[in-house]
Amino acid sequence: GLSFNEKLIENSALLPWLQKQHANGAYLAGVCMGAAYLAEAGLLDGRQATTHWAIANQFRERWANVDWRPDLFVTEDARLLCSGGLTAAADVSLYLVEKLCGHEVAVQTAKALLLTMPRTHQLGYAVLPFSPAHTDERVQAAERFIQTHFREALTSDAIASHVAMSSRTLIRRFKAATGRLPGAYLQAVRIEAAKAMLESNDAPIQTIASSVGYDDVAHFRELFKRSNGMTPAEYRAHFAELRVRQVEQAAPVKR
């Protein structure tokens, strides 16, 4: 398909129309990459907005005057709504129903359509890009070592020793290749493993925390919420609800 740059050129006539509608008091919504049209029209300058997490950095580079918040599913600033992904169009719709018609109407609408009420964060849905493509073979070896030993009490020294580097050299090269420190990478791998467990089984949070390398469950909860915008229990409940909805929608209609 066309890149968003080509789409903006192809649909440039839309920009003054958007400006006019907003000036006349209309609510405008940019779903996923649709936020690009609002940004290109200058409507998001100095305002908060979101888009899909995978394209957020490109949007930041092109529209630097916008306060991009890719951790949020839905944003509203001066009657300009944005959503973090294509499926978040439902969240934007329910958000508007609640805003214009009230909470009870929004809840009933969500129930009728088998939807959950609007989500606030999208980090829980981002597939972890363990690292950008790079050619540093020793860093790649360090990544593999972390991915297979993350349950252990790993230190930078232990990782460095495994790949025959000094700790200082590992930290420098790891950051240059992946964009993050070894400790942050280890934490990300652990949190991803915890998310997979929360999605697939009913083990206690303490058990999951311990199984991914955290003995302090309170610290685990804090890190998890910081990374995903929700607690482990909230994450499990939300994905459990999604599974129930998927089963309900897939079930044959009884006559």
C-alpha positions as CSV (number, residue, x, y, z in Angstrom):
1,G,0.0,0.0,0.0
2,L,0.9,3.7,-0.2
3,S,2.9,5.2,2.6
4,F,1.2,7.8,4.8
5,N,3.2,10.5,3.0
6,E,1.8,9.5,-0.4
7,K,-1.7,9.3,1.1
8,L,-1.4,12.8,2.5
9,I,-0.5,14.1,-0.9
10,E,-3.2,12.1,-2.6
11,N,-5.9,13.4,-0.2
12,S,-4.5,17.0,0.3
13,A,-7.9,18.5,-0.5
14,L,-9.2,17.0,2.7
15,L,-7.0,19.2,4.9
16,P,-8.8,22.6,4.4
17,W,-12.1,20.8,4.9
18,L,-10.9,19.4,8.2
19,Q,-9.8,22.9,9.3
20,K,-13.1,24.4,8.4
21,Q,-15.1,21.7,10.2
22,H,-13.1,22.1,13.3
23,A,-13.4,25.9,13.2
24,N,-17.2,25.4,13.0
25,G,-17.2,23.4,16.2
26,A,-17.1,19.8,14.9
27,Y,-15.5,16.9,16.7
28,L,-12.8,15.3,14.5
29,A,-11.4,11.8,15.1
30,G,-8.1,10.4,13.7
31,V,-8.1,6.6,13.9
32,C,-4.7,5.0,14.0
33,M,-2.6,6.6,11.2
34,G,-5.6,8.8,10.4
35,A,-4.1,11.2,13.0
36,A,-1.7,12.2,10.2
37,Y,-4.4,14.2,8.5
38,L,-5.2,16.1,11.6
39,A,-1.5,16.8,12.2
40,E,-0.8,17.8,8.6
41,A,-3.7,20.2,8.8
42,G,-2.0,21.8,11.7
43,L,-4.8,21.1,14.1
44,L,-2.7,19.1,16.5
45,D,0.1,21.6,17.0
46,G,0.7,22.1,20.7
47,R,-1.9,19.5,21.5
48,Q,-1.9,15.9,22.8
49,A,-2.5,13.1,20.4
50,T,-1.9,9.4,19.9
51,T,-1.4,7.0,17.1
52,H,-0.3,3.4,16.6
53,W,2.8,2.7,18.7
54,A,4.7,1.3,15.7
55,I,4.5,4.6,13.7
56,A,4.8,7.0,16.7
57,N,8.5,7.8,16.2
58,Q,8.0,8.7,12.5
59,F,5.1,10.9,13.5
60,R,7.2,12.6,16.1
61,E,9.9,13.4,13.5
62,R,7.4,14.8,11.0
63,W,5.1,16.7,13.4
64,A,7.4,17.7,16.2
65,N,5.0,20.4,17.6
66,V,2.5,17.7,18.6
67,D,2.6,16.1,22.0
68,W,2.4,12.5,20.8
69,R,1.3,10.0,23.5
70,P,1.6,6.5,21.9
71,D,1.0,4.9,25.3
72,L,-2.6,6.1,25.2
73,F,-5.4,4.4,23.3
74,V,-7.6,7.5,23.0
75,T,-6.8,11.2,23.4
76,E,-9.0,14.3,23.2
77,D,-7.8,17.8,23.0
78,A,-9.9,20.7,21.8
79,R,-12.5,18.4,20.1
80,L,-9.7,16.5,18.4
81,L,-9.8,12.8,19.1
82,C,-7.1,10.3,18.2
83,S,-6.9,6.5,18.7
84,G,-3.9,4.2,19.0
85,G,-4.9,1.6,16.5
86,L,-7.5,0.6,13.9
87,T,-9.4,-1.5,16.4
88,A,-9.4,1.4,18.8
89,A,-12.0,3.0,16.5
90,A,-14.5,1.3,18.8
91,D,-13.0,3.0,21.8
92,V,-13.2,6.4,20.1
93,S,-16.9,5.7,19.2
94,L,-17.8,4.6,22.8
95,Y,-15.8,7.6,24.2
96,L,-18.0,9.9,22.1
97,V,-21.2,8.1,23.0
98,E,-20.3,8.5,26.7
99,K,-19.3,12.2,26.3
100,L,-22.4,13.1,24.3
101,C,-25.0,10.8,25.7
102,G,-23.8,9.8,29.2
103,H,-22.1,6.8,30.8
104,E,-25.2,4.6,31.1
105,V,-25.9,4.8,27.4
106,A,-22.3,4.1,26.6
107,V,-22.3,1.0,28.8
108,Q,-25.5,-0.3,27.2
109,T,-24.0,0.3,23.8
110,A,-20.9,-1.6,24.7
111,K,-22.9,-4.5,26.0
112,A,-25.1,-4.6,22.9
113,L,-22.0,-4.7,20.6
114,L,-20.0,-7.1,22.8
115,L,-17.4,-4.4,23.4
116,T,-15.5,-3.3,26.5
117,M,-15.6,0.3,27.7
118,P,-12.8,2.5,26.3
119,R,-9.3,1.4,27.2
120,T,-6.8,4.1,28.3
121,H,-3.4,2.5,27.4
122,Q,-2.1,0.6,24.5
123,L,1.3,-0.5,25.8
124,G,-0.1,-3.8,26.9
125,Y,-0.8,-4.5,23.2
126,A,2.6,-3.6,21.8
127,V,4.6,-6.6,20.6
128,L,8.0,-6.0,22.1
129,P,10.5,-5.0,19.5
130,F,13.3,-6.8,21.3
131,S,15.9,-4.8,19.4
132,P,16.3,-3.0,16.1
133,A,18.0,-4.9,13.3
134,H,21.8,-4.7,14.0
135,T,24.9,-6.7,13.1
136,D,26.7,-6.8,16.4
137,E,27.1,-10.5,16.8
138,R,28.2,-10.3,20.5
139,V,25.2,-8.2,21.4
140,Q,23.0,-10.6,19.5
141,A,24.5,-13.4,21.6
142,A,23.9,-11.3,24.8
143,E,20.2,-10.9,23.7
144,R,19.8,-14.6,23.2
145,F,21.5,-15.3,26.6
146,I,19.1,-12.9,28.4
147,Q,16.1,-14.5,26.6
148,T,17.0,-18.0,27.8
149,H,18.2,-17.1,31.3
150,F,15.9,-14.2,32.3
151,R,14.4,-16.2,35.2
152,E,17.9,-16.1,36.8
153,A,19.4,-13.3,38.9
154,L,21.3,-11.9,35.9
155,T,23.8,-9.1,36.3
156,S,25.6,-7.1,33.6
157,D,28.8,-8.8,34.7
158,A,27.3,-12.2,34.2
159,I,26.0,-11.3,30.7
160,A,29.3,-9.7,29.8
161,S,31.2,-12.7,30.9
162,H,29.1,-15.0,28.8
163,V,29.9,-13.0,25.6
164,A,33.6,-12.4,26.6
165,M,33.3,-8.7,27.2
166,S,33.9,-6.3,30.0
167,S,30.8,-5.0,31.7
168,R,31.5,-1.5,30.5
169,T,32.0,-2.6,26.9
170,L,28.8,-4.6,27.0
171,I,26.8,-1.7,28.3
172,R,28.2,0.6,25.6
173,R,27.8,-1.7,22.7
174,F,24.4,-3.0,23.9
175,K,23.0,0.5,24.1
176,A,24.4,1.4,20.7
177,A,22.9,-1.7,19.0
178,T,19.5,-2.0,20.7
179,G,18.8,1.5,22.1
180,R,18.5,0.3,25.7
181,L,20.7,-0.9,28.5
182,P,21.1,-4.7,29.3
183,G,19.1,-4.3,32.5
184,A,16.2,-2.6,30.7
185,Y,16.3,-5.3,28.1
186,L,16.2,-8.0,30.8
187,Q,13.2,-6.2,32.4
188,A,11.4,-6.0,29.1
189,V,11.9,-9.7,28.4
190,R,10.6,-10.6,31.9
191,I,7.5,-8.4,31.5
192,E,6.7,-10.0,28.2
193,A,7.0,-13.5,29.7
194,A,4.7,-12.4,32.5
195,K,2.1,-11.1,30.0
196,A,2.1,-14.4,28.2
197,M,1.5,-16.2,31.4
198,L,-1.3,-13.8,32.5
199,E,-3.0,-14.3,29.1
200,S,-2.8,-18.1,29.3
201,N,-3.3,-19.3,32.9
202,D,-4.7,-18.5,36.3
203,A,-1.5,-18.8,38.4
204,P,-1.3,-16.4,41.3
205,I,0.4,-13.1,40.6
206,Q,3.1,-14.0,43.2
207,T,3.8,-17.2,41.3
208,I,4.1,-15.4,38.0
209,A,6.4,-12.8,39.4
210,S,8.7,-15.4,40.9
211,S,8.7,-17.4,37.7
212,V,10.0,-14.5,35.6
213,G,12.7,-13.5,38.1
214,Y,11.0,-11.2,40.6
215,D,10.9,-12.2,44.3
216,D,9.3,-8.9,45.3
217,V,5.8,-9.0,44.0
218,A,5.1,-5.4,44.9
219,H,8.1,-4.3,42.8
220,F,6.9,-6.6,39.9
221,R,3.5,-5.0,40.0
222,E,5.0,-1.5,39.9
223,L,7.2,-2.4,36.9
224,F,4.4,-4.1,35.1
225,K,2.0,-1.1,35.5
226,R,4.8,1.3,34.4
227,S,5.3,-0.8,31.2
228,N,1.7,-1.6,30.4
229,G,-0.4,1.1,31.9
230,M,-2.4,-1.5,33.9
231,T,-1.7,-3.8,36.8
232,P,-1.1,-7.6,36.3
233,A,-4.6,-8.3,37.6
234,E,-6.2,-5.7,35.3
235,Y,-4.2,-7.0,32.3
236,R,-5.4,-10.6,33.0
237,A,-9.0,-9.5,33.5
238,H,-9.0,-7.6,30.2
239,F,-7.5,-10.3,28.1
240,A,-9.7,-12.9,29.8
241,E,-12.7,-10.8,28.8
242,L,-11.4,-10.6,25.3
243,R,-11.2,-14.4,25.2
244,V,-14.7,-14.8,26.4
245,R,-16.0,-12.4,23.8
246,Q,-14.1,-14.3,21.0
247,V,-15.6,-17.5,22.1
248,E,-19.1,-16.0,22.2
249,Q,-18.7,-14.5,18.8
250,A,-17.4,-17.8,17.4
251,A,-20.1,-20.0,19.0
252,P,-22.8,-21.2,16.6
253,V,-26.2,-19.7,17.0
254,K,-28.6,-22.2,18.7
255,R,-32.0,-22.4,17.0
